[in-house]
């Protein structure tokens, strides 16, 4: 918390402000302690997580993506889309966004990568998500 206090609070409503809110909300909490509502609230800022934070909170987002079979639920569809966006380098992404996405994915252990691939496979099949199918080609099994 001291590190967050040393820096001035960003403008409310800005991307930096939203990322700061996510950092404050998640700071010091184990992934299992974060509610689906809180995950949903910060879904747009997933791409701002550092590799260490991404690895720490990925299980919460993976489980949230599997939490309902109801196509009309409040949270699932958006959580699935935003999570998938963090698992692939978007066409036309900035060099910084490309580098941070690659760093986040490289930080996954082989076991975490396997679970992520299994969840993405399920999303591709259950929700017929073309984006998930594309990600499977890129994410695939770890070669290393």
N, C-alpha and C positions, 0 to 999 in steps of 0.2 A: 504494500500500500504506500510506503514511503516514496517509491519511484513514481507512482501516479501523482502524488501530491507535489513533487518538485516541478512538474511541468504545468504550465498554465492550461486550464480547462479549454478545450476547443469550442468553437461556436456551436450552439445547439442547432440541430438540423443539418449540419455539414457531415460529410463522410467521416472526417476526423472525429467529430463529435459523437457520431454513432459508433465508431470503433472504440472510442474511449468509454462510452456507456457499456459496451459489451465487455471490455476489459474489467471494468469495475464490477459488473454483475457476476462475472465468472471467477474473478480473482480469489484464489484459495479454496474454491469449491471443487470437490471431486465430481467427475462427470455425472455420476449416478444421482447427485443431489440437485441437478438442474432440471426444472420442470419442462415439459413439452411446450408450455406457454412461453417460458423464458427463451427456450431454443428458437421458437417461432419468432419472437420479438426481435431477435438478433440475426435472423437467417441471412439478411442481405450483407452482413459484415463478415461472414465466414471466410471470405477471401483475404481478410486482413489479419487472420491469425498467423502467428509465427509457426514455423515447423513444430516446435515443442508444444505449443498450445493446440495446434491442429491434431497432433497425435493424442494429446490428453483428452480432447473433447470430441474427437471423431466417434468413439463408441456411443455417446449420447445421441448424436445425429443419426447414426446408423440404426439404432434401436427405435428412434422416433419415426424414421421412415417406414419401419415395419409395424408400428403400433396400431394400425387400423386397416381394415379391409373395406371400410366404407368410402366409396368414391366421393361422397359429399361432406366428409369431415372437414373441420375448420383448418387443420394444420398440415395434414399429410402431403398434399400435392405440392404446396410451396416448399416445404422442407425438402422433399425429394428433388425438386428442380434445382434449388440453390445448392444442395449438397453435391449433386452431379456437376454443377458448374465449377466446383473446387477441385474436381478430379481430372480435369483435362485443360490443356492450354487452349484458350479460345482463339479462333482465327482472328488475326488482326490485333491481338492483345499487345500491350506495351511490353518493352523489354523487361521492365521491372515486374509486371504481373506474370510474365512468362517465367522469369527466374524464381519468383516466390512460389508459384504453383509447382514448379519442378522440385524446389527445395522441400516443400511440404510433403509431396509424394515420396521423395527419396528418404524422408525421415521415418516412413512406415517400416516396421519390422516385417519380416516375411510372413509371420502369423497375422499381423494386422492387414497386410496387403491381401492375404488369402480371404479373410473375413470380408474385407471391403469388396473384393471381386464377387464373392458369393452373394452379398446383398445387392450389388449392381446387377448380377445375373437374374436375381429374383425380381428386381424392379423392371428389368427389360421384359421378362416373361409375364409377370402379373399385371403390370400397368401398361404394357406395350409401349415402352418409352424408347423411341429411336435413339435419343441422346445416350441412354444407358448402353445400348448396343455399340455405339461409336466408342464409348469410354472403355468398354471391355477390350477392344482392339488395342488401345493405348495402355491401359492399366495392366491388363493381363498378368500372368505369373511373373514373379521377380526372377530375373536371369541370374542375379548375383547370389 
